Amino acid sequence: NQAPPVVTDTIHKVIEKTVERIVPGEQKATIIEKTTTVVVNNENSVADAVEKNSGSLVRIFNLPNLLDLSEKEKGSEQESEQPVFIGLGAVLSKNGSIVADNNILDNANEYLIYHNNTWIELELEEFESAAGAVFLKTREPDNLENLSFQPIDEGNSDNLKLGQSIIALGGEKSNIVLTGIISNLTRDKIPTEAKKESEGNKNEDKDSEPKYKIITTKIDTNLDAELLMNLLINLDGEVIGIKLNSDFYTPINLIKQELNQLKQARAEIAEAESEI
């Protein structure tokens, strides 16, 4: 404190040097990451899509002059009669709602499917389909509780593209798989209720109508072109169409629209019956 000012200024100008001491830290393991590229090809996609939908394909039979299925199982006089295959169907719900081509109804008295080693009777739904479909529902057998079905995984047929890869699943006696592409998409071959609406409903949202009415496919196979097929599936395993006639597939969005109309009709009938 007694030093002259000149000495104090000199001290203030001293440059401090910081010495950094390097202390070895914890040793860390060197991790080498190896990235593996997994190539998913069409063959894998087709196999997965088929496996996913095989349980949703049902074969429909009829048994002429069937009186009582339980009597047949007991060995009655009808034992000689065998169920006759009449067509394929697609399961739409876990409780056994099924859609099929309405042409299978010709000259059929009783309708059956074979599920979980059991013959199950079907009932016809009272519904007029513009797409040529018929809707059926199952009657649960007395000896089988909690009967459950595997419904299809419904895709969006309004997003289809020409040239898109597709899978066809069907077969009369066992499952048959065909692959190909979408070769044509037609908009106006099936009349819709929208064309019959009055002037007062013209401003209704047109997006509620399915975009496509017919799907035409080109199948890459040397097999018989008349093979009985049913489900049209994309490579994600989603059902995008159901075959309701011999030449074309009906887009799933049109089937969904008619199924919603059927559900609405059921609800109206149930409401009317409750009021009686």
Phi and psi in degrees as GROMACS dihedral restraints (atoms count N, CA, C in turn):
[ dihedral_restraints ]
;  ai    aj    ak    al  type     phi  dphi    fc
    3     4     5     6     1   -94.3    20    10
    4     5     6     7     1     1.4    20    10
    6     7     8     9     1   -71.1    20    10
    7     8     9    10     1   148.6    20    10
    9    10    11    12     1   -62.3    20    10
   10    11    12    13     1   155.9    20    10
   12    13    14    15     1   -56.9    20    10
   13    14    15    16     1   -31.8    20    10
   15    16    17    18     1   -62.7    20    10
   16    17    18    19     1   -38.8    20    10
   18    19    20    21     1   -68.6    20    10
   19    20    21    22     1   -39.2    20    10
   21    22    23    24     1   -63.7    20    10
   22    23    24    25     1   -43.1    20    10
   24    25    26    27     1   -60.7    20    10
   25    26    27    28     1   -38.1    20    10
   27    28    29    30     1   -64.3    20    10
   28    29    30    31     1   -40.8    20    10
   30    31    32    33     1   -65.6    20    10
   31    32    33    34     1   -40.3    20    10
   33    34    35    36     1   -62.8    20    10
   34    35    36    37     1   -22.8    20    10
   36    37    38    39     1   -92.8    20    10
   37    38    39    40     1     4.4    20    10
   39    40    41    42     1   -69.7    20    10
   40    41    42    43     1   132.1    20    10
   42    43    44    45     1   -91.2    20    10
   43    44    45    46     1   121.4    20    10
   45    46    47    48     1   -83.6    20    10
   46    47    48    49     1   136.6    20    10
   48    49    50    51     1  -110.5    20    10
   49    50    51    52     1   122.2    20    10
   51    52    53    54     1   -92.3    20    10
   52    53    54    55     1   124.9    20    10
   54    55    56    57     1   -99.3    20    10
   55    56    57    58     1   117.7    20    10
   57    58    59    60     1   -91.5    20    10
   58    59    60    61     1   122.7    20    10
   60    61    62    63     1   -96.9    20    10
   61    62    63    64     1   123.3    20    10
   63    64    65    66     1   -86.7    20    10
   64    65    66    67     1   115.4    20    10
   66    67    68    69     1  -104.0    20    10
   67    68    69    70     1   121.1    20    10
   69    70    71    72     1   -58.5    20    10
   70    71    72    73     1   125.8    20    10
   72    73    74    75     1   -87.8    20    10
   73    74    75    76     1  -172.6    20    10
   75    76    77    78     1   -68.2    20    10
   76    77    78    79     1   137.4    20    10
   78    79    80    81     1   -72.7    20    10
   79    80    81    82     1   133.7    20    10
   81    82    83    84     1  -112.8    20    10
   82    83    84    85     1   141.6    20    10
   84    85    86    87     1   -73.0    20    10
   85    86    87    88     1   143.0    20    10
   87    88    89    90     1   -86.6    20    10
   88    89    90    91     1   121.4    20    10
   90    91    92    93     1  -103.5    20    10
   91    92    93    94     1   123.2    20    10
   93    94    95    96     1  -105.9    20    10
   94    95    96    97     1   113.8    20    10
   96    97    98    99     1   -87.7    20    10
   97    98    99   100     1   132.6    20    10
   99   100   101   102     1  -113.9    20    10
  100   101   102   103     1   119.7    20    10
  102   103   104   105     1   -97.2    20    10
  103   104   105   106     1   125.4    20    10
  105   106   107   108     1  -107.0    20    10
  106   107   108   109     1   127.6    20    10
  108   109   110   111     1   -91.1    20    10
  109   110   111   112     1   121.1    20    10
  111   112   113   114     1  -101.5    20    10
  112   113   114   115     1   119.7    20    10
  114   115   116   117     1   -96.1    20    10
  115   116   117   118     1   117.6    20    10
  117   118   119   120     1   -98.4    20    10
  118   119   120   121     1   112.2    20    10
  120   121   122   123     1   -98.9    20    10
  121   122   123   124     1   173.9    20    10
  123   124   125   126     1   -62.2    20    10
  124   125   126   127     1   -32.1    20    10
  126   127   128   129     1   -61.6    20    10
  127   128   129   130     1   -43.7    20    10
  129   130   131   132     1   -64.8    20    10
  130   131   132   133     1   -42.6    20    10
  132   133   134   135     1   -62.9    20    10
  133   134   135   136     1   -41.5    20    10
  135   136   137   138     1   -63.5    20    10
  136   137   138   139     1   -46.7    20    10
  138   139   140   141     1   -61.6    20    10
  139   140   141   142     1   -42.7    20    10
  141   142   143   144     1   -65.9    20    10
  142   143   144   145     1   -41.3    20    10
  144   145   146   147     1   -65.6    20    10
  145   146   147   148     1   -39.5    20    10
  147   148   149   150     1   -66.1    20    10
  148   149   150   151     1   -45.1    20    10
  150   151   152   153     1   -61.8    20    10
  151   152   153   154     1   -38.1    20    10
  153   154   155   156     1   -66.0    20    10
  154   155   156   157     1   -30.8    20    10
  156   157   158   159     1  -109.2    20    10
  157   158   159   160     1    -4.5    20    10
  159   160   161   162     1   -60.0    20    10
  160   161   162   163     1   -36.3    20    10
  162   163   164   165     1   -74.8    20    10
  163   164   165   166     1    -9.4    20    10
  165   166   167   168     1   -95.6    20    10
  166   167   168   169     1    -3.8    20    10
  168   169   170   171     1   -97.6    20    10
  169   170   171   172     1   125.4    20    10
  171   172   173   174     1  -123.5    20    10
  172   173   174   175     1   151.3    20    10
  174   175   176   177     1  -106.4    20    10
  175   176   177   178     1   128.4    20    10
  177   178   179   180     1  -103.2    20    10
  178   179   180   181     1   135.7    20    10
  180   181   182   183     1  -124.2    20    10
  181   182   183   184     1   162.5    20    10
  183   184   185   186     1  -130.8    20    10
  184   185   186   187     1   153.2    20    10
  186   187   188   189     1  -126.1    20    10
  187   188   189   190     1   105.3    20    10
  189   190   191   192     1   -57.9    20    10
  190   191   192   193     1   136.3    20    10
  192   193   194   195     1    58.5    20    10
  193   194   195   196     1    30.0    20    10
  195   196   197   198     1   -67.8    20    10
  196   197   198   199     1   126.4    20    10
  198   199   200   201     1  -101.2    20    10
  199   200   201   202     1   -48.3    20    10
  201   202   203   204     1  -152.8    20    10
  202   203   204   205     1   115.9    20    10
  204   205   206   207     1   -62.7    20    10
  205   206   207   208     1   -34.4    20    10
  207   208   209   210     1   -65.7    20    10
  208   209   210   211     1   -34.5    20    10
  210   211   212   213     1   -66.8    20    10
  211   212   213   214     1   -37.1    20    10
  213   214   215   216     1   -62.0    20    10
  214   215   216   217     1   -40.5    20    10
  216   217   218   219     1   -67.3    20    10
  217   218   219   220     1   -26.6    20    10
  219   220   221   222     1   -81.5    20    10
  220   221   222   223     1    -9.3    20    10
  222   223   224   225     1    94.4    20    10
  223   224   225   226     1    43.7    20    10
  225   226   227   228     1   -80.9    20    10
  226   227   228   229     1  -169.4    20    10
  228   229   230   231     1   -65.7    20    10
  229   230   231   232     1   -20.1    20    10
  231   232   233   234     1   -82.2    20    10
  232   233   234   235     1     3.1    20    10
  234   235   236   237     1   -61.1    20    10
  235   236   237   238     1   -27.7    20    10
  237   238   239   240     1   -72.9    20    10
  238   239   240   241     1   -19.4    20    10
  240   241   242   243     1   -78.7    20    10
  241   242   243   244     1   132.0    20    10
  243   244   245   246     1  -111.6    20    10
  244   245   246   247     1   142.0    20    10
  246   247   248   249     1   -58.9    20    10
  247   248   249   250     1   140.0    20    10
  249   250   251   252     1  -108.5    20    10
  250   251   252   253     1   126.1    20    10
  252   253   254   255     1   -67.0    20    10
  253   254   255   256     1   132.0    20    10
  255   256   257   258     1  -125.4    20    10
  256   257   258   259     1   -13.7    20    10
  258   259   260   261     1   167.2    20    10
  259   260   261   262     1   177.2    20    10
  261   262   263   264     1  -105.0    20    10
  262   263   264   265     1   153.8    20    10
  264   265   266   267     1  -137.8    20    10
  265   266   267   268     1   161.6    20    10
  267   268   269   270     1  -118.1    20    10
  268   269   270   271     1   133.0    20    10
  270   271   272   273     1   -79.5    20    10
  271   272   273   274     1   129.4    20    10
  273   274   275   276     1  -107.1    20    10
  274   275   276   277     1   -15.6    20    10
  276   277   278   279     1  -150.4    20    10
  277   278   279   280     1   163.4    20    10
  279   280   281   282     1   -68.5    20    10
  280   281   282   283     1   -23.7    20    10
  282   283   284   285     1   -90.3    20    10
  283   284   285   286     1     7.7    20    10
  285   286   287   288     1    95.9    20    10
  286   287   288   289     1    28.9    20    10
  288   289   290   291     1   -77.6    20    10
  289   290   291   292     1   130.3    20    10
  291   292   293   294     1  -129.5    20    10
  292   293   294   295     1   141.6    20    10
  294   295   296   297     1  -116.2    20    10
  295   296   297   298     1   140.7    20    10
  297   298   299   300     1  -150.1    20    10
  298   299   300   301     1   173.7    20    10
  300   301   302   303     1   -71.9    20    10
  301   302   303   304     1   130.8    20    10
  303   304   305   306     1   -68.9    20    10
  304   305   306   307     1   -10.7    20    10
  306   307   308   309     1   -68.9    20    10
  307   308   309   310     1   -17.0    20    10
  309   310   311   312     1   -73.1    20    10
  310   311   312   313     1   -11.2    20    10
  312   313   314   315     1   -79.5    20    10
  313   314   315   316     1    -8.9    20    10
  315   316   317   318     1   -61.3    20    10
  316   317   318   319     1   124.4    20    10
  318   319   320   321     1    58.3    20    10
  319   320   321   322     1    25.1    20    10
  321   322   323   324     1  -103.8    20    10
  322   323   324   325     1   137.5    20    10
  324   325   326   327     1  -100.2    20    10
  325   326   327   328     1   -48.5    20    10
  327   328   329   330     1  -128.2    20    10
  328   329   330   331     1   145.0    20    10
  330   331   332   333     1  -119.3    20    10
  331   332   333   334     1   136.9    20    10
  333   334   335   336     1  -137.8    20    10
  334   335   336   337     1   156.7    20    10
  336   337   338   339     1  -132.1    20    10
  337   338   339   340     1   156.3    20    10
  339   340   341   342     1  -107.5    20    10
  340   341   342   343     1   111.6    20    10
  342   343   344   345     1  -137.1    20    10
  343   344   345   346     1   130.5    20    10
  345   346   347   348     1    52.5    20    10
  346   347   348   349     1    44.9    20    10
  348   349   350   351     1    62.0    20    10
  349   350   351   352     1    27.3    20    10
  351   352   353   354     1  -138.2    20    10
  352   353   354   355     1   136.5    20    10
  354   355   356   357     1   -78.1    20    10
  355   356   357   358     1   128.4    20    10
  357   358   359   360     1  -124.5    20    10
  358   359   360   361     1   130.2    20    10
  360   361   362   363     1   -80.2    20    10
  361   362   363   364     1   150.6    20    10
  363   364   365   366     1  -117.5    20    10
  364   365   366   367     1   148.9    20    10
  366   367   368   369     1  -113.5    20    10
  367   368   369   370     1   142.3    20    10
  369   370   371   372     1   -80.3    20    10
  370   371   372   373     1   138.4    20    10
  372   373   374   375     1   -88.0    20    10
  373   374   375   376     1   136.2    20    10
  375   376   377   378     1   -79.6    20    10
  376   377   378   379     1    94.4    20    10
  378   379   380   381     1  -155.9    20    10
  379   380   381   382     1   131.7    20    10
  381   382   383   384     1   -95.1    20    10
  382   383   384   385     1   114.7    20    10
  384   385   386   387     1   -97.6    20    10
  385   386   387   388     1   131.5    20    10
  387   388   389   390     1   -77.0    20    10
  388   389   390   391     1   -18.9    20    10
  390   391   392   393     1   -93.6    20    10
  391   392   393   394     1    -0.6    20    10
  393   394   395   396     1    84.4    20    10
  394   395   396   397     1    24.0    20    10
  396   397   398   399     1   -98.7    20    10
  397   398   399   400     1   159.2    20    10
  399   400   401   402     1  -129.1    20    10
  400   401   402   403     1   138.2    20    10
  402   403   404   405     1  -108.4    20    10
  403   404   405   406     1   135.3    20    10
  405   406   407   408     1  -128.9    20    10
  406   407   408   409     1   156.1    20    10
  408   409   410   411     1  -132.4    20    10
  409   410   411   412     1   153.0    20    10
  411   412   413   414     1   -88.5    20    10
  412   413   414   415     1   149.4    20    10
  414   415   416   417     1  -100.8    20    10
  415   416   417   418     1   117.6    20    10
  417   418   419   420     1   -69.1    20    10
  418   419   420   421     1   126.9    20    10
  420   421   422   423     1   -64.9    20    10
  421   422   423   424     1   153.0    20    10
  423   424   425   426     1   -67.3    20    10
  424   425   426   427     1   -28.4    20    10
  426   427   428   429     1   -95.4    20    10
  427   428   429   430     1    10.7    20    10
  429   430   431   432     1  -133.8    20    10
  430   431   432   433     1   109.8    20    10
  432   433   434   435     1   -92.6    20    10
  433   434   435   436     1   151.6    20    10
  435   436   437   438     1    53.7    20    10
  436   437   438   439     1    46.6    20    10
  438   439   440   441     1   -64.2    20    10
  439   440   441   442     1   127.7    20    10
  441   442   443   444     1  -132.6    20    10
  442   443   444   445     1   142.2    20    10
  444   445   446   447     1  -117.8    20    10
  445   446   447   448     1   163.1    20    10
  447   448   449   450     1  -102.0    20    10
  448   449   450   451     1   104.1    20    10
  450   451   452   453     1   -73.9    20    10
  451   452   453   454     1   157.9    20    10
  453   454   455   456     1   -68.3    20    10
  454   455   456   457     1   153.6    20    10
  456   457   458   459     1   -90.9    20    10
  457   458   459   460     1   106.1    20    10
  459   460   461   462     1   -77.3    20    10
  460   461   462   463     1   128.0    20    10
  462   463   464   465     1   -92.0    20    10
  463   464   465   466     1  -166.3    20    10
  465   466   467   468     1  -117.0    20    10
  466   467   468   469     1   103.1    20    10
  468   469   470   471     1   -75.3    20    10
  469   470   471   472     1    -8.9    20    10
  471   472   473   474     1   -75.1    20    10
  472   473   474   475     1   -12.9    20    10
  474   475   476   477     1   -99.8    20    10
  475   476   477   478     1    11.9    20    10
  477   478   479   480     1   -69.0    20    10
  478   479   480   481     1   153.5    20    10
  480   481   482   483     1  -131.9    20    10
  481   482   483   484     1   145.7    20    10
  483   484   485   486     1   -62.1    20    10
  484   485   486   487     1   137.1    20    10
  486   487   488   489     1    87.1    20    10
  487   488   489   490     1    -4.2    20    10
  489   490   491   492     1   -66.3    20    10
  490   491   492   493     1   137.9    20    10
  492   493   494   495     1   -70.5    20    10
  493   494   495   496     1   139.4    20    10
  495   496   497   498     1  -138.4    20    10
  496   497   498   499     1   163.9    20    10
  498   499   500   501     1  -127.7    20    10
  499   500   501   502     1   132.8    20    10
  501   502   503   504     1  -109.0    20    10
  502   503   504   505     1   131.7    20    10
  504   505   506   507     1  -124.1    20    10
  505   506   507   508     1   130.7    20    10
  507   508   509   510     1  -172.8    20    10
  508   509   510   511     1  -146.6    20    10
  510   511   512   513     1   115.6    20    10
  511   512   513   514     1   134.0    20    10
  513   514   515   516     1   -74.3    20    10
  514   515   516   517     1   -47.6    20    10
  516   517   518   519     1  -103.0    20    10
  517   518   519   520     1   -28.8    20    10
  519   520   521   522     1  -151.7    20    10
  520   521   522   523     1   166.3    20    10
  522   523   524   525     1   -68.0    20    10
  523   524   525   526     1   133.8    20    10
  525   526   527   528     1  -123.5    20    10
  526   527   528   529     1   137.7    20    10
  528   529   530   531     1  -119.0    20    10
  529   530   531   532     1   130.4    20    10
  531   532   533   534     1  -125.4    20    10
  532   533   534   535     1   148.0    20    10
  534   535   536   537     1  -122.9    20    10
  535   536   537   538     1   157.0    20    10
  537   538   539   540     1  -179.8    20    10
  538   539   540   541     1  -152.5    20    10
  540   541   542   543     1  -134.9    20    10
  541   542   543   544     1   162.6    20    10
  543   544   545   546     1   -79.2    20    10
  544   545   546   547     1   120.4    20    10
  546   547   548   549     1  -101.5    20    10
  547   548   549   550     1   -18.1    20    10
  549   550   551   552     1  -161.5    20    10
  550   551   552   553     1   146.2    20    10
  552   553   554   555     1  -128.6    20    10
  553   554   555   556     1   118.7    20    10
  555   556   557   558     1  -111.4    20    10
  556   557   558   559     1   138.6    20    10
  558   559   560   561     1   -97.9    20    10
  559   560   561   562     1   -27.6    20    10
  561   562   563   564     1  -128.8    20    10
  562   563   564   565     1    27.1    20    10
  564   565   566   567     1   -86.4    20    10
  565   566   567   568     1   -15.5    20    10
  567   568   569   570     1  -114.1    20    10
  568   569   570   571     1   122.0    20    10
  570   571   572   573     1   -64.5    20    10
  571   572   573   574     1   142.8    20    10
  573   574   575   576     1  -118.6    20    10
  574   575   576   577     1   160.2    20    10
  576   577   578   579     1   -64.3    20    10
  577   578   579   580     1   -20.9    20    10
  579   580   581   582     1   -62.1    20    10
  580   581   582   583     1   -31.4    20    10
  582   583   584   585     1   -73.3    20    10
  583   584   585   586     1   -17.0    20    10
  585   586   587   588     1  -100.7    20    10
  586   587   588   589     1     0.5    20    10
  588   589   590   591     1   -70.3    20    10
  589   590   591   592     1   153.2    20    10
  591   592   593   594     1   -76.8    20    10
  592   593   594   595     1   171.3    20    10
  594   595   596   597     1   -60.3    20    10
  595   596   597   598     1   -31.3    20    10
  597   598   599   600     1   -68.3    20    10
  598   599   600   601     1   -16.9    20    10
  600   601   602   603     1  -106.3    20    10
  601   602   603   604     1    13.8    20    10
  603   604   605   606     1   -69.5    20    10
  604   605   606   607     1   -23.1    20    10
  606   607   608   609     1   -86.2    20    10
  607   608   609   610     1     4.1    20    10
  609   610   611   612     1   -66.2    20    10
  610   611   612   613     1   149.0    20    10
  612   613   614   615     1   -62.0    20    10
  613   614   615   616     1   117.2    20    10
  615   616   617   618     1   -77.2    20    10
  616   617   618   619     1   -13.4    20    10
  618   619   620   621     1   -68.3    20    10
  619   620   621   622     1   -14.6    20    10
  621   622   623   624     1   -72.7    20    10
  622   623   624   625     1   -18.1    20    10
  624   625   626   627     1   -80.4    20    10
  625   626   627   628     1   137.2    20    10
  627   628   629   630     1   -56.6    20    10
  628   629   630   631     1   141.6    20    10
  630   631   632   633     1   -72.2    20    10
  631   632   633   634     1   -39.9    20    10
  633   634   635   636     1  -118.2    20    10
  634   635   636   637     1   146.2    20    10
  636   637   638   639     1  -109.5    20    10
  637   638   639   640     1   -23.1    20    10
  639   640   641   642     1  -140.7    20    10
  640   641   642   643     1   136.9    20    10
  642   643   644   645     1  -116.8    20    10
  643   644   645   646     1   122.1    20    10
  645   646   647   648     1  -105.1    20    10
  646   647   648   649     1   137.0    20    10
  648   649   650   651     1  -121.2    20    10
  649   650   651   652     1   155.3    20    10
  651   652   653   654     1  -116.6    20    10
  652   653   654   655     1   112.6    20    10
  654   655   656   657     1   -93.3    20    10
  655   656   657   658     1   132.2    20    10
  657   658   659   660     1   -90.0    20    10
  658   659   660   661     1    80.9    20    10
  660   661   662   663     1  -157.8    20    10
  661   662   663   664     1   155.9    20    10
  663   664   665   666     1   -98.5    20    10
  664   665   666   667     1     4.0    20    10
  666   667   668   669     1   -73.8    20    10
  667   668   669   670     1   170.7    20    10
  669   670   671   672     1   -60.5    20    10
  670   671   672   673     1   125.6    20    10
  672   673   674   675     1   -67.8    20    10
  673   674   675   676     1   -15.4    20    10
  675   676   677   678     1   -91.5    20    10
  676   677   678   679     1    12.2    20    10
  678   679   680   681     1   -57.9    20    10
  679   680   681   682     1   142.1    20    10
  681   682   683   684     1   -77.9    20    10
  682   683   684   685     1   107.4    20    10
  684   685   686   687     1  -114.8    20    10
  685   686   687   688     1   167.1    20    10
  687   688   689   690     1  -140.5    20    10
  688   689   690   691     1   -58.3    20    10
  690   691   692   693     1   -95.2    20    10
  691   692   693   694     1   137.0    20    10
  693   694   695   696     1  -110.7    20    10
  694   695   696   697     1   122.2    20    10
  696   697   698   699     1  -125.7    20    10
  697   698   699   700     1   143.5    20    10
  699   700   701   702     1   -89.5    20    10
  700   701   702   703     1   177.1    20    10
  702   703   704   705     1   -73.1    20    10
  703   704   705   706     1    -8.2    20    10
  705   706   707   708     1   -89.2    20    10
  706   707   708   709     1     0.2    20    10
  708   709   710   711     1    85.1    20    10
  709   710   711   712     1    12.8    20    10
  711   712   713   714     1   -95.2    20    10
  712   713   714   715     1   138.0    20    10
  714   715   716   717     1   -78.7    20    10
  715   716   717   718     1   123.0    20    10
  717   718   719   720     1  -112.0    20    10
  718   719   720   721     1    -8.5    20    10
  720   721   722   723     1  -163.2    20    10
  721   722   723   724     1   156.8    20    10
  723   724   725   726     1  -131.1    20    10
  724   725   726   727     1   135.1    20    10
  726   727   728   729     1   -82.8    20    10
  727   728   729   730     1   117.2    20    10
  729   730   731   732     1  -114.2    20    10
  730   731   732   733     1    -0.2    20    10
  732   733   734   735     1  -150.5    20    10
  733   734   735   736     1  -178.0    20    10
  735   736   737   738     1   -76.7    20    10
  736   737   738   739     1   -14.3    20    10
  738   739   740   741     1  -116.0    20    10
  739   740   741   742     1   -33.7    20    10
  741   742   743   744     1  -128.3    20    10
  742   743   744   745     1   164.6    20    10
  744   745   746   747     1  -105.6    20    10
  745   746   747   748     1   142.2    20    10
  747   748   749   750     1   -91.9    20    10
  748   749   750   751     1   126.9    20    10
  750   751   752   753     1   -57.5    20    10
  751   752   753   754     1   143.4    20    10
  753   754   755   756     1   -64.1    20    10
  754   755   756   757     1   -29.0    20    10
  756   757   758   759     1   -64.5    20    10
  757   758   759   760     1   -32.8    20    10
  759   760   761   762     1   -70.5    20    10
  760   761   762   763     1   -38.6    20    10
  762   763   764   765     1   -63.8    20    10
  763   764   765   766     1   -43.5    20    10
  765   766   767   768     1   -62.0    20    10
  766   767   768   769     1   -38.9    20    10
  768   769   770   771     1   -62.8    20    10
  769   770   771   772     1   -44.3    20    10
  771   772   773   774     1   -69.1    20    10
  772   773   774   775     1   -34.6    20    10
  774   775   776   777     1   -64.4    20    10
  775   776   777   778     1   -38.7    20    10
  777   778   779   780     1   -64.5    20    10
  778   779   780   781     1   -38.3    20    10
  780   781   782   783     1   -64.5    20    10
  781   782   783   784     1   -38.6    20    10
  783   784   785   786     1   -64.5    20    10
  784   785   786   787     1   -43.8    20    10
  786   787   788   789     1   -61.8    20    10
  787   788   789   790     1   -39.1    20    10
  789   790   791   792     1   -64.9    20    10
  790   791   792   793     1   -40.6    20    10
  792   793   794   795     1   -64.8    20    10
  793   794   795   796     1   -39.5    20    10
  795   796   797   798     1   -60.6    20    10
  796   797   798   799     1   -44.6    20    10
  798   799   800   801     1   -62.8    20    10
  799   800   801   802     1   -39.7    20    10
  801   802   803   804     1   -66.3    20    10
  802   803   804   805     1   -39.2    20    10
  804   805   806   807     1   -65.9    20    10
  805   806   807   808     1   -43.7    20    10
  807   808   809   810     1   -62.9    20    10
  808   809   810   811     1   -38.6    20    10
  810   811   812   813     1   -67.1    20    10
  811   812   813   814     1   -40.8    20    10
  813   814   815   816     1   -65.6    20    10
  814   815   816   817     1   -39.3    20    10
  816   817   818   819     1   -67.8    20    10
  817   818   819   820     1   -33.9    20    10
  819   820   821   822     1   -68.0    20    10
  820   821   822   823     1   -24.1    20    10
  822   823   824   825     1   -84.2    20    10
  823   824   825   826     1   -13.9    20    10
